[in-house]
Amino acid sequence: MKLRFTPSGRLQFLQAVSYILRDNPQAAVRFRKRAERALRRLLRYPDSGRLIPEFPDLPFRELLVPPYRFFYRREGKTIWVVACWHGAQLATEPGQERGA
């Protein structure tokens, strides 16, 4: 099993870390480590994330790493992280490019 980011998913994750870093570098490091640890767990338990409440019929799941939501899909032996949004953001359908 492999874990990969789409270009927009990676950009959003890096933007989240960068945003936290501006105010609190230690919190940014902690968030990044928590997110990476949680995402690595998906390699063992790919269906452990919940269906996205706003879009239960889509083939995406979400993993919560407060205050952020990681949206992902499984394709064969690859898990694709397609988005990383702050929990306060209004959700649009995952996989649509947002600001990239």
N, C-alpha and C positions, 0 to 999 in steps of 0.2 A: 504494500500500500504506500502511495506517495501523497504528500501534501503540497499543493501548488496554489499560487495566487494568480488571479487574472491581473492584467495591468491596472485596472481601476481598483480592484480589491487591495492590491499592494500599495497603491498611491494613497488610498483612504486610510489604511493602517498606519503608514508612515506619517501622514498628516495628523492623525490622532496623537501619535507619540510626540511629534513636534509641537503640537498645541499644548500638551501637558508640560513638556520640557520648558517652555517659555516661563511658566510660573513656578514650577517645582521639579527640578531635574531628578531628584530622588524618586518622586512619584512616577515620573516617566519611565525610569528604569524598572520600578516595581510593576507598573502596568504592562510593559513589554514582556517581562519575564512571566507574569501571570497569563498573558495572552498566548505566548509561545507554548507554555506548559499545557494550557487547556486545548490548544489546537493540536498539539502532539497526541493528546489522548484520543482524538478522533481517528488516529491511525489504528488504534486497537478497537475502538467502539464508534465506527463511522455513523451509526444511526442514533447516537446518544443525544444529539441536539434535538430540540423540539421543532415541530412544524411551525412555520411562521404564522402567528395568529391572524395577521392581516391578509395573508395569502395562503390558506390551508390547502388549496388545490394545486399549488405549484410544486415542482420537484426540488424545492430548496428547504433547508433546515436552518435553524439559527442556534448559535452558541453564545451564551451571555457571559461577558467578562465585564462586569459593571465598571463604569456606566456605559460601556459599548456593547453593541450587538454585531456578531460576525455571522454573515450569511454564507452558506456553502451548499454545494451539491456534490453528489458522488457520481462519478462516471467510471465504471469498471473498477480498476484498482487505483484510481486517482480521486482525491478529494480536492475540489476547486473552491477556494475562498473567493467569493465574487464581490463582497462588499463588507465594509466596516463602518457602522454608523453609530453616532452617539444616541443613547436611548431617548433623548428628547427630540430627535429629528423625526419628522413625519416620514413614514415609510412609503416608498414607491416600489414598484415591482423590481425585485432583485434581478440583476443581469442587465438592467438598463444602465447605460453610461450616465454617471452623475458627475458633471464638472470635469470630466477627463477628456 
